[in-house]
């Protein structure tokens, strides 16, 4: 049986790096730990940049991921989006365009993308703005036939998520990153990789 070689390159902010996680795994590390397949070798490279909005992400993703992608591999792109655009006063239209440019670039390279949307915080007013941004990200991603994992709606009123943020200065801890990983694993990860879902 031929063994598939899948190379994942992940770009995103400090949540991709697992900032605040006592186990130093974050959601991405937890997802990778659960990703096993007899028919595939999965290599992963994480390229986090703290406090990054979509403009900076759009400017750097191709050069940085291109150094990790390789011939003879199925090259895939994971994008962990942040809420940073709210602080940079980017319009929703500009945020949409930045993500669209990344995804269009990936499609031109025949790279399948999985986009993880920004999770909610504890500030109700900010969450109202973030709801629109997350929905825009989801719309852009699905229109371009890539996979979008919404973390905002499922976690907005989730008691364990909110408790974890409150205990960790607004960042997820072990429980919060576990919840994010669960969403990614159960909202399309294995189908996106085209490997069997574990029992």
C-alpha positions in Angstrom: 0.0 0.0 0.0 1.3 3.4 -0.9 1.9 5.7 2.0 0.6 9.2 1.5 2.8 12.0 2.7 0.9 15.0 4.0 2.7 18.2 4.9 0.7 20.7 7.0 1.8 24.2 7.5 -0.1 26.3 10.0 -0.2 30.1 10.2 -2.0 32.1 12.9 -1.6 34.1 16.1 -0.6 33.3 19.7 -3.5 30.8 20.1 -1.9 28.7 17.4 1.2 28.7 19.5 -0.8 27.6 22.6 0.0 30.7 24.7 -1.3 30.2 28.2 -1.5 26.5 27.9 0.3 24.7 30.8 0.8 21.7 28.5 2.3 23.9 25.8 0.2 22.2 23.1 -2.6 24.7 22.3 -5.4 23.5 20.1 -3.1 22.6 17.1 -0.9 20.3 19.2 -3.9 18.5 20.6 -5.4 18.0 17.2 -2.1 16.6 15.8 -1.8 14.3 18.8 -5.2 12.7 17.8 -4.3 12.5 14.1 -3.1 9.0 13.2 -3.5 7.1 10.0 -1.9 3.9 8.8 -2.1 5.1 5.2 -0.5 8.5 5.7 2.5 10.2 7.3 1.5 13.7 8.6 4.2 16.3 9.1 3.3 19.6 10.7 5.0 23.0 10.8 3.6 25.7 13.0 4.3 29.4 12.1 2.6 31.5 14.7 3.0 35.3 14.9 1.6 37.0 18.0 -1.0 39.8 17.6 -1.3 39.3 13.8 -4.2 40.5 11.8 -5.3 39.4 8.3 -3.3 42.1 6.5 0.1 40.9 8.0 -1.0 37.3 7.5 -1.8 37.9 3.9 1.6 39.5 3.4 3.7 36.7 4.9 1.9 33.4 4.5 3.1 32.4 1.0 6.8 33.0 1.5 6.9 31.2 4.9 4.7 28.3 4.0 6.5 27.9 0.6 9.7 27.1 2.4 8.0 24.1 4.2 5.9 22.7 1.3 7.6 20.1 -0.8 7.3 18.1 -4.0 5.9 14.6 -3.6 3.8 15.7 -0.6 0.2 16.7 -0.3 0.7 20.3 0.9 -2.0 21.6 3.1 -2.6 25.0 4.8 -4.1 25.5 8.3 -5.1 29.1 9.1 -5.9 30.0 12.7 -7.6 33.4 12.5 -7.5 36.0 15.3 -9.7 38.9 16.4 -6.8 41.3 15.8 -8.5 43.1 12.9 -11.0 44.6 15.4 -8.1 46.4 17.1 -6.6 47.5 13.8 -9.9 49.1 12.7 -10.1 47.1 9.5 -13.4 47.1 7.9 -15.1 43.7 7.6 -14.8 44.1 3.8 -11.0 44.5 4.1 -10.8 41.5 6.4 -12.8 39.4 3.9 -10.5 40.5 1.1 -7.4 39.7 3.0 -8.6 36.2 3.7 -9.9 35.8 0.1 -6.5 36.7 -1.2 -4.8 34.0 1.0 -7.3 31.3 0.0 -7.2 32.2 -3.7 -3.4 32.0 -3.6 -3.6 28.6 -1.9 -6.1 27.4 -4.6 -3.7 28.5 -7.3 -1.0 26.3 -5.7 -3.5 23.4 -5.4 -3.2 23.6 -1.6 -6.3 22.7 0.4 -6.9 25.1 3.3 -8.7 24.6 6.6 -9.6 27.8 8.4 -10.3 28.0 12.1 -12.2 31.1 13.1 -11.5 33.3 16.1 -13.0 32.2 19.4 -15.1 34.5 21.6 -13.8 36.5 24.5 -15.5 37.7 27.7 -16.4 41.2 26.5 -20.0 41.2 25.3 -19.6 44.3 23.1 -16.4 43.0 21.5 -18.1 39.7 20.9 -20.9 41.4 19.0 -18.3 42.8 16.6 -16.4 39.5 16.5 -19.6 37.7 15.6 -19.8 39.6 12.3 -16.1 39.1 11.6 -16.3 35.4 12.2 -19.4 35.0 10.0 -17.5 36.9 7.3 -14.5 34.6 7.5 -16.8 31.6 7.3 -18.6 32.9 4.3 -15.4 33.7 2.4 -13.9 30.3 3.2 -17.0 28.2 2.2 -17.5 30.2 -1.0 -14.1 29.2 -2.0 -14.7 25.5 -1.2 -12.3 25.3 1.7 -13.1 24.1 5.2 -14.2 26.5 7.9 -14.3 25.5 11.6 -16.5 28.0 13.6 -15.2 28.3 17.2 -17.2 31.5 17.9 -20.8 30.3 18.1 -20.2 27.0 19.8 -18.0 28.6 22.6 -19.9 31.9 23.0 -22.1 30.8 25.9 -20.0 27.7 26.9 -19.6 27.8 30.6 -16.3 25.9 30.7 -14.8 28.1 28.0 -15.8 31.3 29.8 -14.5 29.9 33.2 -11.2 29.0 31.6 -10.7 32.4 30.1 -11.6 34.2 33.3 -9.0 32.0 35.2 -6.3 32.7 32.7 -6.4 36.4 32.1 -8.5 36.1 28.9 -6.5 33.4 27.3 -7.6 29.7 27.1 -5.9 27.3 29.4 -5.9 23.5 29.3 -9.7 23.2 29.2 -10.2 26.0 26.6 -7.6 24.7 24.2 -9.2 21.2 24.6 -12.5 22.6 23.6 -11.1 24.3 20.5 -9.3 21.1 19.5 -12.5 19.1 19.9 -14.3 21.5 17.5 -11.6 21.2 14.9 -11.5 17.4 15.2 -15.2 17.0 15.0 -16.0 19.7 12.4 -14.2 18.5 9.3 -10.5 17.8 10.2 -10.4 14.1 9.2 -12.5 14.6 6.1 -10.3 17.5 5.0 -7.2 15.3 5.4 -9.1 12.4 3.8 -8.1 9.9 6.5 -10.4 7.7 8.6 -11.9 9.2 11.7 -10.5 7.3 14.7 -12.9 5.1 16.7 
